[in-house]
Amino acid sequence: MCIAIPYKVIKVKGEYQAEVEVAGNRRTVSLEIFPQVEVGDWVLVNLGFVMSKISEEEAKEVIQLYREMAQAEASSPIGVSRNERRNCHA
């Protein structure tokens, strides 16, 4: 299963790239699928591509849910290995 991560657009780089940030982590992503972004927008990123725009409220809700899931996983006796988290299969 693949999960899209919310990021805030920090800088638009040319026509098809943007620099985005969440929780202090920055990366460059592709705008080839969804080019209609501006600095300050919140977007969902999957596999390095912006997939859609979302509201800041939605982004914060999703980030909080991911934090809660990570905490639950960390305290689970079963857990999921780092390799399993990296594999993204639909």
N, CA, C and O atoms as a Tinker XYZ file with bonds, in Angstrom:
   360  protein
     1  N      0.842000   -1.167000    0.000000    73     2
     2  CA     0.000000    0.000000    0.000000    64     1     3
     3  C      0.894000    1.239000    0.000000    63     2     4     5
     4  O      1.882000    1.296000    0.732000    81     3
     5  N      0.550000    2.214000   -0.809000    73     3     6
     6  CA     1.285000    3.475000   -0.870000    64     5     7
     7  C      0.497000    4.546000   -0.133000    63     6     8     9
     8  O     -0.733000    4.580000   -0.176000    81     7
     9  N      1.227000    5.413000    0.539000    73     7    10
    10  CA     0.590000    6.479000    1.311000    64     9    11
    11  C      1.130000    7.816000    0.831000    63    10    12    13
    12  O      2.344000    7.998000    0.727000    81    11
    13  N      0.239000    8.747000    0.539000    73    11    14
    14  CA     0.649000   10.100000    0.171000    64    13    15
    15  C      0.917000   10.895000    1.444000    63    14    16    17
    16  O      0.196000   10.767000    2.434000    81    15
    17  N      1.959000   11.715000    1.404000    73    15    18
    18  CA     2.378000   12.502000    2.559000    64    17    19
    19  C      2.085000   13.972000    2.287000    63    18    20    21
    20  O      2.390000   14.463000    1.200000    81    19
    21  N      1.499000   14.688000    3.248000    73    19    22
    22  CA     1.271000   16.115000    3.061000    64    21    23
    23  C      2.569000   16.912000    3.247000    63    22    24    25
    24  O      3.321000   16.684000    4.195000    81    23
    25  N      2.811000   17.835000    2.338000    73    23    26
    26  CA     3.957000   18.736000    2.403000    64    25    27
    27  C      3.485000   20.151000    2.094000    63    26    28    29
    28  O      2.480000   20.350000    1.411000    81    27
    29  N      4.221000   21.125000    2.606000    73    27    30
    30  CA     3.962000   22.526000    2.286000    64    29    31
    31  C      4.935000   22.956000    1.189000    63    30    32    33
    32  O      6.131000   22.678000    1.275000    81    31
    33  N      4.423000   23.635000    0.155000    73    31    34
    34  CA     5.268000   24.108000   -0.940000    64    33    35
    35  C      6.075000   25.312000   -0.455000    63    34    36    37
    36  O      5.509000   26.317000   -0.024000    81    35
    37  N      7.406000   25.199000   -0.530000    73    35    38
    38  CA     8.321000   26.256000   -0.098000    64    37    39
    39  C      8.771000   27.099000   -1.281000    63    38    40    41
    40  O      8.951000   28.311000   -1.160000    81    39
    41  N      8.953000   26.442000   -2.440000    73    39    42
    42  CA     9.484000   27.131000   -3.608000    64    41    43
    43  C      9.071000   26.367000   -4.857000    63    42    44    45
    44  O      9.157000   25.140000   -4.898000    81    43
    45  N      8.621000   27.097000   -5.877000    73    43    46
    46  CA     8.356000   26.482000   -7.177000    64    45    47
    47  C      9.612000   26.676000   -8.014000    63    46    48    49
    48  O     10.096000   27.796000   -8.181000    81    47
    49  N     10.137000   25.560000   -8.541000    73    47    50
    50  CA    11.393000   25.569000   -9.305000    64    49    51
    51  C     11.089000   25.302000  -10.764000    63    50    52    53
    52  O     11.001000   24.147000  -11.182000    81    51
    53  N     10.931000   26.350000  -11.533000    73    51    54
    54  CA    10.632000   26.158000  -12.941000    64    53    55
    55  C      9.215000   25.669000  -13.134000    63    54    56    57
    56  O      8.344000   25.887000  -12.293000    81    55
    57  N      8.996000   25.003000  -14.254000    73    55    58
    58  CA     7.643000   24.598000  -14.612000    64    57    59
    59  C      7.205000   23.286000  -13.966000    63    58    60    61
    60  O      6.015000   23.087000  -13.724000    81    59
    61  N      8.156000   22.386000  -13.681000    73    59    62
    62  CA     7.759000   21.046000  -13.258000    64    61    63
    63  C      8.383000   20.535000  -11.969000    63    62    64    65
    64  O      8.383000   19.328000  -11.727000    81    63
    65  N      8.915000   21.425000  -11.135000    73    63    66
    66  CA     9.456000   20.980000   -9.850000    64    65    67
    67  C      9.122000   21.992000   -8.759000    63    66    68    69
    68  O      8.933000   23.181000   -9.012000    81    67
    69  N      9.058000   21.472000   -7.544000    73    67    70
    70  CA     8.844000   22.329000   -6.379000    64    69    71
    71  C      9.652000   21.787000   -5.217000    63    70    72    73
    72  O      9.910000   20.586000   -5.133000    81    71
    73  N     10.047000   22.676000   -4.326000    73    71    74
    74  CA    10.665000   22.276000   -3.066000    64    73    75
    75  C      9.565000   22.301000   -2.022000    63    74    76    77
    76  O      8.834000   23.282000   -1.889000    81    75
    77  N      9.461000   21.201000   -1.281000    73    75    78
    78  CA     8.409000   21.069000   -0.274000    64    77    79
    79  C      9.033000   20.710000    1.069000    63    78    80    81
    80  O     10.177000   20.259000    1.138000    81    79
    81  N      8.250000   20.920000    2.151000    73    79    82
    82  CA     8.774000   20.669000    3.498000    64    81    83
    83  C      7.660000   20.177000    4.408000    63    82    84    85
    84  O      6.514000   20.616000    4.314000    81    83
    85  N      8.024000   19.255000    5.291000    73    83    86
    86  CA     7.159000   18.851000    6.394000    64    85    87
    87  C      8.061000   18.395000    7.538000    63    86    88    89
    88  O      9.020000   17.652000    7.328000    81    87
    89  N      7.745000   18.843000    8.731000    73    87    90
    90  CA     8.479000   18.450000    9.939000    64    89    91
    91  C      9.988000   18.646000    9.799000    63    90    92    93
    92  O     10.768000   17.833000   10.293000    81    91
    93  N     10.401000   19.722000    9.126000    73    91    94
    94  CA    11.822000   20.013000    8.972000    64    93    95
    95  C     12.513000   19.258000    7.855000    63    94    96    97
    96  O     13.705000   19.461000    7.624000    81    95
    97  N     11.802000   18.401000    7.162000    73    95    98
    98  CA    12.369000   17.631000    6.051000    64    97    99
    99  C     11.973000   18.271000    4.729000    63    98   100   101
   100  O     10.790000   18.454000    4.441000    81    99
   101  N     12.980000   18.609000    3.932000    73    99   102
   102  CA    12.731000   19.208000    2.620000    64   101   103
   103  C     13.110000   18.239000    1.522000    63   102   104   105
   104  O     14.022000   17.426000    1.675000    81   103
   105  N     12.391000   18.336000    0.400000    73   103   106
   106  CA    12.722000   17.536000   -0.769000    64   105   107
   107  C     12.190000   18.228000   -2.008000    63   106   108   109
   108  O     11.307000   19.082000   -1.931000    81   107
   109  N     12.738000   17.849000   -3.145000    73   107   110
   110  CA    12.265000   18.350000   -4.424000    64   109   111
   111  C     11.323000   17.314000   -5.009000    63   110   112   113
   112  O     11.630000   16.122000   -5.034000    81   111
   113  N     10.163000   17.781000   -5.485000    73   111   114
   114  CA     9.157000   16.878000   -6.044000    64   113   115
   115  C      8.761000   17.339000   -7.442000    63   114   116   117
   116  O      9.018000   18.477000   -7.835000    81   115
   117  N      8.139000   16.443000   -8.171000    73   115   118
   118  CA     7.703000   16.716000   -9.535000    64   117   119
   119  C      6.286000   17.291000   -9.548000    63   118   120   121
   120  O      5.414000   16.872000   -8.787000    81   119
   121  N      6.088000   18.267000  -10.438000    73   119   122
   122  CA     4.762000   18.848000  -10.655000    64   121   123
   123  C      4.145000   18.360000  -11.968000    63   122   124   125
   124  O      3.160000   18.927000  -12.442000    81   123
   125  N      4.721000   17.319000  -12.549000    73   123   126
   126  CA     4.248000   16.854000  -13.859000    64   125   127
   127  C      2.810000   16.356000  -13.835000    63   126   128   129
   128  O      2.097000   16.512000  -14.826000    81   127
   129  N      2.368000   15.768000  -12.744000    73   127   130
   130  CA     0.994000   15.266000  -12.657000    64   129   131
   131  C      0.036000   16.379000  -12.248000    63   130   132   133
   132  O     -1.076000   16.464000  -12.767000    81   131
   133  N      0.465000   17.233000  -11.317000    73   131   134
   134  CA    -0.403000   18.288000  -10.779000    64   133   135
   135  C      0.409000   19.585000  -10.685000    63   134   136   137
   136  O      0.989000   19.866000   -9.636000    81   135
   137  N      0.461000   20.379000  -11.759000    73   135   138
   138  CA     1.314000   21.568000  -11.782000    64   137   139
   139  C      0.709000   22.823000  -11.155000    63   138   140   141
   140  O      1.409000   23.828000  -11.032000    81   139
   141  N     -0.553000   22.802000  -10.758000    73   139   142
   142  CA    -1.231000   24.009000  -10.279000    64   141   143
   143  C     -0.966000   24.279000   -8.794000    63   142   144   145
   144  O     -1.886000   24.222000   -7.978000    81   143
   145  N      0.285000   24.570000   -8.448000    73   143   146
   146  CA     0.621000   24.857000   -7.055000    64   145   147
   147  C      1.334000   26.198000   -6.952000    63   146   148   149
   148  O      1.945000   26.679000   -7.906000    81   147
   149  N      1.235000   26.785000   -5.764000    73   147   150
   150  CA     1.901000   28.039000   -5.453000    64   149   151
   151  C      2.593000   27.899000   -4.104000    63   150   152   153
   152  O      2.250000   27.026000   -3.307000    81   151
   153  N      3.565000   28.763000   -3.858000    73   151   154
   154  CA     4.252000   28.772000   -2.568000    64   153   155
   155  C      3.208000   28.960000   -1.464000    63   154   156   157
   156  O      2.337000   29.825000   -1.550000    81   155
   157  N      3.320000   28.131000   -0.430000    73   155   158
   158  CA     2.382000   28.181000    0.689000    64   157   159
   159  C      1.276000   27.150000    0.613000    63   158   160   161
   160  O      0.619000   26.884000    1.619000    81   159
   161  N      1.050000   26.555000   -0.563000    73   159   162
   162  CA     0.030000   25.510000   -0.702000    64   161   163
   163  C      0.457000   24.251000    0.054000    63   162   164   165
   164  O      1.648000   23.980000    0.201000    81   163
   165  N     -0.514000   23.498000    0.525000    73   163   166
   166  CA    -0.288000   22.163000    1.070000    64   165   167
   167  C     -0.671000   21.168000   -0.005000    63   166   168   169
   168  O     -1.725000   21.289000   -0.628000    81   167
   169  N      0.195000   20.176000   -0.222000    73   167   170
   170  CA    -0.019000   19.193000   -1.287000    64   169   171
   171  C      0.201000   17.788000   -0.751000    63   170   172   173
   172  O      0.881000   17.592000    0.256000    81   171
   173  N     -0.385000   16.809000   -1.441000    73   171   174
   174  CA    -0.126000   15.400000   -1.137000    64   173   175
   175  C      0.903000   14.886000   -2.129000    63   174   176   177
   176  O      0.742000   15.044000   -3.339000    81   175
   177  N      1.972000   14.264000   -1.610000    73   175   178
   178  CA     3.064000   13.757000   -2.439000    64   177   179
   179  C      3.119000   12.240000   -2.304000    63   178   180   181
   180  O      3.109000   11.695000   -1.200000    81   179
   181  N      3.177000   11.571000   -3.458000    73   179   182
   182  CA     3.310000   10.121000   -3.494000    64   181   183
   183  C      4.372000    9.776000   -4.525000    63   182   184   185
   184  O      4.277000   10.184000   -5.683000    81   183
   185  N      5.380000    9.027000   -4.107000    73   183   186
   186  CA     6.459000    8.596000   -4.988000    64   185   187
   187  C      7.140000    9.763000   -5.702000    63   186   188   189
   188  O      7.563000    9.636000   -6.851000    81   187
   189  N      7.243000   10.902000   -5.012000    73   187   190
   190  CA     7.952000   12.054000   -5.557000    64   189   191
   191  C      7.135000   12.942000   -6.471000    63   190   192   193
   192  O      7.671000   13.878000   -7.064000    81   191
   193  N      5.839000   12.664000   -6.597000    73   191   194
   194  CA     4.955000   13.464000   -7.444000    64   193   195
   195  C      3.873000   14.134000   -6.606000    63   194   196   197
   196  O      3.288000   13.502000   -5.726000    81   195
   197  N      3.604000   15.410000   -6.876000    73   195   198
   198  CA     2.458000   16.071000   -6.256000    64   197   199
   199  C      1.211000   15.491000   -6.910000    63   198   200   201
   200  O      1.076000   15.503000   -8.134000    81   199
   201  N      0.298000   14.981000   -6.079000    73   199   202
   202  CA    -0.916000   14.346000   -6.588000    64   201   203
   203  C     -2.127000   15.272000   -6.511000    63   202   204   205
   204  O     -3.021000   15.201000   -7.355000    81   203
   205  N     -2.157000   16.149000   -5.491000    73   203   206
   206  CA    -3.296000   17.052000   -5.321000    64   205   207
   207  C     -2.958000   18.107000   -4.272000    63   206   208   209
   208  O     -1.956000   18.013000   -3.563000    81   207
   209  N     -3.827000   19.111000   -4.197000    73   207   210
   210  CA    -3.734000   20.142000   -3.171000    64   209   211
   211  C     -4.733000   19.814000   -2.081000    63   210   212   213
   212  O     -5.809000   19.282000   -2.354000    81   211
   213  N     -4.373000   20.134000   -0.833000    73   211   214
   214  CA    -5.295000   19.969000    0.284000    64   213   215
   215  C     -5.213000   21.219000    1.162000    63   214   216   217
   216  O     -4.286000   22.018000    1.033000    81   215
   217  N     -6.184000   21.377000    2.049000    73   215   218
   218  CA    -6.172000   22.530000    2.948000    64   217   219
   219  C     -5.137000   22.312000    4.055000    63   218   220   221
   220  O     -4.728000   21.182000    4.326000    81   219
   221  N     -4.730000   23.396000    4.679000    73   219   222
   222  CA    -3.786000   23.294000    5.798000    64   221   223
   223  C     -4.388000   22.463000    6.923000    63   222   224   225
   224  O     -3.687000   21.685000    7.570000    81   223
   225  N     -5.684000   22.628000    7.157000    73   223   226
   226  CA    -6.361000   21.859000    8.206000    64   225   227
   227  C     -6.291000   20.358000    7.916000    63   226   228   229
   228  O     -5.985000   19.566000    8.807000    81   227
   229  N     -6.574000   19.970000    6.669000    73   227   230
   230  CA    -6.491000   18.557000    6.284000    64   229   231
   231  C     -5.070000   18.036000    6.445000    63   230   232   233
   232  O     -4.862000   16.925000    6.932000    81   231
   233  N     -4.090000   18.841000    6.034000    73   231   234
   234  CA    -2.689000   18.425000    6.139000    64   233   235
   235  C     -2.320000   18.152000    7.593000    63   234   236   237
   236  O     -1.692000   17.137000    7.896000    81   235
   237  N     -2.703000   19.043000    8.479000    73   235   238
   238  CA    -2.369000   18.866000    9.900000    64   237   239
   239  C     -3.065000   17.642000   10.484000    63   238   240   241
   240  O     -2.486000   16.934000   11.308000    81   239
   241  N     -4.299000   17.389000   10.065000    73   239   242
   242  CA    -5.015000   16.194000   10.532000    64   241   243
   243  C     -4.304000   14.923000   10.078000    63   242   244   245
   244  O     -4.128000   13.993000   10.865000    81   243
   245  N     -3.899000   14.882000    8.818000    73   243   246
   246  CA    -3.212000   13.702000    8.280000    64   245   247
   247  C     -1.872000   13.493000    8.984000    63   246   248   249
   248  O     -1.534000   12.367000    9.350000    81   247
   249  N     -1.111000   14.565000    9.176000    73   247   250
   250  CA     0.179000   14.468000    9.868000    64   249   251
   251  C     -0.016000   13.920000   11.276000    63   250   252   253
   252  O      0.753000   13.067000   11.719000    81   251
   253  N     -1.027000   14.395000   11.976000    73   251   254
   254  CA    -1.301000   13.899000   13.327000    64   253   255
   255  C     -1.684000   12.416000   13.304000    63   254   256   257
   256  O     -1.248000   11.653000   14.166000    81   255
   257  N     -2.487000   12.009000   12.336000    73   255   258
   258  CA    -2.860000   10.594000   12.226000    64   257   259
   259  C     -1.633000    9.728000   11.962000    63   258   260   261
   260  O     -1.507000    8.647000   12.537000    81   259
   261  N     -0.726000   10.187000   11.100000    73   259   262
   262  CA     0.500000    9.431000   10.824000    64   261   263
   263  C      1.351000    9.312000   12.093000    63   262   264   265
   264  O      1.939000    8.263000   12.353000    81   263
   265  N      1.411000   10.384000   12.874000    73   263   266
   266  CA     2.167000   10.326000   14.142000    64   265   267
   267  C      1.563000    9.286000   15.081000    63   266   268   269
   268  O      2.283000    8.502000   15.699000    81   267
   269  N      0.235000    9.286000   15.182000    73   267   270
   270  CA    -0.443000    8.319000   16.050000    64   269   271
   271  C     -0.212000    6.890000   15.569000    63   270   272   273
   272  O      0.005000    5.992000   16.382000    81   271
   273  N     -0.256000    6.672000   14.254000    73   271   274
   274  CA     0.001000    5.333000   13.711000    64   273   275
   275  C      1.438000    4.904000   13.997000    63   274   276   277
   276  O      1.679000    3.747000   14.340000    81   275
   277  N      2.392000    5.822000   13.860000    73   275   278
   278  CA     3.800000    5.489000   14.121000    64   277   279
   279  C      3.999000    5.135000   15.592000    63   278   280   281
   280  O      4.740000    4.204000   15.907000    81   279
   281  N      3.345000    5.863000   16.491000    73   279   282
   282  CA     3.453000    5.553000   17.920000    64   281   283
   283  C      2.845000    4.197000   18.232000    63   282   284   285
   284  O      3.406000    3.424000   19.009000    81   283
   285  N      1.692000    3.905000   17.625000    73   283   286
   286  CA     1.044000    2.612000   17.856000    64   285   287
   287  C      1.910000    1.476000   17.329000    63   286   288   289
   288  O      2.036000    0.432000   17.969000    81   287
   289  N      2.509000    1.686000   16.154000    73   287   290
   290  CA     3.378000    0.657000   15.579000    64   289   291
   291  C      4.609000    0.430000   16.451000    63   290   292   293
   292  O      5.032000   -0.708000   16.654000    81   291
   293  N      5.178000    1.513000   16.962000    73   291   294
   294  CA     6.384000    1.405000   17.787000    64   293   295
   295  C      6.110000    0.626000   19.072000    63   294   296   297
   296  O      7.000000   -0.041000   19.599000    81   295
   297  N      4.885000    0.712000   19.570000    73   295   298
   298  CA     4.571000    0.011000   20.816000    64   297   299
   299  C      3.973000   -1.370000   20.577000    63   298   300   301
   300  O      3.696000   -2.090000   21.536000    81   299
   301  N      3.771000   -1.751000   19.330000    73   299   302
   302  CA     3.193000   -3.051000   19.002000    64   301   303
   303  C      4.237000   -4.156000   19.143000    63   302   304   305
   304  O      5.380000   -3.982000   18.720000    81   303
   305  N      3.857000   -5.294000   19.734000    73   303   306
   306  CA     4.804000   -6.407000   19.823000    64   305   307
   307  C      5.058000   -7.049000   18.458000    63   306   308   309
   308  O      6.058000   -7.745000   18.283000    81   307
   309  N      4.170000   -6.825000   17.495000    73   307   310
   310  CA     4.330000   -7.415000   16.173000    64   309   311
   311  C      5.169000   -6.509000   15.296000    63   310   312   313
   312  O      6.199000   -6.933000   14.773000    81   311
   313  N      4.743000   -5.260000   15.128000    73   311   314
   314  CA     5.504000   -4.273000   14.360000    64   313   315
   315  C      5.648000   -4.626000   12.890000    63   314   316   317
   316  O      5.250000   -5.704000   12.447000    81   315
   317  N      6.217000   -3.709000   12.159000    73   315   318
   318  CA     6.489000   -3.883000   10.734000    64   317   319
   319  C      7.935000   -3.482000   10.506000    63   318   320   321
   320  O      8.387000   -2.449000   11.001000    81   319
   321  N      8.659000   -4.301000    9.756000    73   319   322
   322  CA    10.070000   -4.019000    9.532000    64   321   323
   323  C     10.260000   -2.812000    8.625000    63   322   324   325
   324  O      9.353000   -2.431000    7.886000    81   323
   325  N     11.435000   -2.217000    8.687000    73   323   326
   326  CA    11.771000   -1.070000    7.843000    64   325   327
   327  C     11.650000   -1.441000    6.360000    63   326   328   329
   328  O     11.188000   -0.632000    5.554000    81   327
   329  N     12.064000   -2.662000    6.000000    73   327   330
   330  CA    11.958000   -3.128000    4.612000    64   329   331
   331  C     10.493000   -3.177000    4.171000    63   330   332   333
   332  O     10.174000   -2.769000    3.054000    81   331
   333  N      9.605000   -3.666000    5.027000    73   331   334
   334  CA     8.196000   -3.749000    4.689000    64   333   335
   335  C      7.590000   -2.359000    4.473000    63   334   336   337
   336  O      6.743000   -2.183000    3.598000    81   335
   337  N      8.019000   -1.378000    5.264000    73   335   338
   338  CA     7.513000   -0.014000    5.102000    64   337   339
   339  C      7.992000    0.596000    3.794000    63   338   340   341
   340  O      7.285000    1.408000    3.196000    81   339
   341  N      9.186000    0.215000    3.340000    73   339   342
   342  CA     9.732000    0.774000    2.104000    64   341   343
   343  C      9.066000    0.175000    0.862000    63   342   344   345
   344  O      8.994000    0.824000   -0.181000    81   343
   345  N      8.588000   -1.045000    0.978000    73   343   346
   346  CA     7.929000   -1.679000   -0.174000    64   345   347
   347  C      6.558000   -1.070000   -0.361000    63   346   348   349
   348  O      5.754000   -1.033000    0.570000    81   347
   349  N      6.294000   -0.598000   -1.548000    73   347   350
   350  CA     5.034000    0.077000   -1.840000    64   349   351
   351  C      4.331000   -0.696000   -2.948000    63   350   352   353
   352  O      4.644000   -0.542000   -4.129000    81   351
   353  N      3.380000   -1.526000   -2.551000    73   351   354
   354  CA     2.659000   -2.335000   -3.526000    64   353   355
   355  C      1.169000   -1.998000   -3.442000    63   354   356   357
   356  O      0.590000   -1.930000   -2.357000    81   355
   357  N      0.581000   -1.794000   -4.586000    73   355   358
   358  CA    -0.864000   -1.501000   -4.627000    64   357   359
   359  C     -1.664000   -2.759000   -4.468000    63   358   360
   360  O     -2.894000   -2.714000   -4.477000    81   359
